[in-house]
Amino acid sequence: MSPKRIHYAETQTDRLSELPPQILSKIISNVRVRDAVSASVLSSTWKHLCASSVSHLDFSMCTMFVTPENYVEPTMNADNCPQYKDLFIRGVNQFLQFYKGPQLVSFKVCFCLGRGSASDIDQWVHFALSKAVEELCLDFSCLRFPEEDKRYRKRSNDLYIFRPVLLYGGDVAKLKLLSLRSCLLRPDFDSILYRCLNLGSVILQDCRLPVKLRISGAHHCLKSFGIFNCSGMKQIVVSSTSLNSFEYYGFYVQFSFSAPNLEKISIGALDRPGAHYIFGKLARDLPQIKTLSIIGYFRWLKFLPKQVNWFYPFRKVEQLRLYYFPLNEFDIQKMIAILRACPRLQKFHLVS
């Protein structure tokens, strides 16, 4: 801002400060982050509220750059990521220097960033933890690299590495949700579960995971864990005594369960080994399951025999949800076999 404009702003009446704080707070919550900061020069009350009252910080292409006037579909904006990258990072850093709030409820970053921006991202994570954040969500995906595109896999060497050491020295006592997308996780990832004793939910999507992923911990807060379209792992070991819900969507990996309180599971049948595991072994590994959801995009029914005795029974399943897509060839006999494998079934949902 030029000296002339600054002088003009200083000599004008602060009309914004005449509004009740409740109204100003409502306005602040509905404007872009960078606009909220820019307007702070016009009002001392606005500046104070903007710097201290906002408890949910959400940094993305939309909140930083998009307005109702220039909004277009995200897929049309994806190629603009490189030219906005430096501006985005600079904007986030400026806002965090400006922010004076005592505590954060949620801290979210959604932008096409990678290992080259690690130093800035590390600082953001440290900042969020210094404010005793409850929900930490880092999404570094880019729509230019669809999940099914082979080019996406080549980016694994550039993925941001989320290191457990980032949590050391931070206030993790109130962290309840950790959501990571397009990150690289190392074998020591499970140490997070031991350190964040109040962590209740973990979501991993499009991440590069260690060959052997351990989901363990003896604390009583971890209730749900989700893994979606991740790569790299060949074995998942679940040994959490508190875990109640587990979701996995991806190609078959070797599972090892020792989770006595796990009663809700959602799993994808994306290949022949996955379909055989679900109907032939899953019930043996987790006999206590009460809610089961099965998702499959290919013709997984054709890999299953029609004989009901082939299916190992889910003796305690009360709710069953099958996601059935047009690519599947419907087979009423196999559907009946699946239903008979759930003798206590009370609710059945067939979603197409």
Buried (B, 14 or more C-beta within 10 A) or exposed (E): EEEEEEEEEEEEEEEBBEBEEEEBBEBBEEBBBBEBBEBBBBBEBBBBBBBEBBBEBBBBBBBBBBEEEEEEEEEEBBEBBEEBBEEBBEBBBEBBEBBEBEEBBBBBBBBBBBBEBBEBBBEBBBBBBEBBBBBBBBBBBBBBBEEEEEEBEEBEEEBBBBBBEBBEEBBBEBBBBBBBBBBBBEEEBBBBBEBBBBBBBBBBBBBBBBEBBBBBBEBEBBBBBBBBBBEBBEEBBBBBBBBBBBBBBBEBBEBEBEBEEBBBBBBBBBBBBBBBBBBBEBBEBBEBBBBBBBBBBBEBBEBBEEEBEEBBBBEBBBBBBBBBEEEBEEBEEBBEBBBEBBEEBEEBEEEE
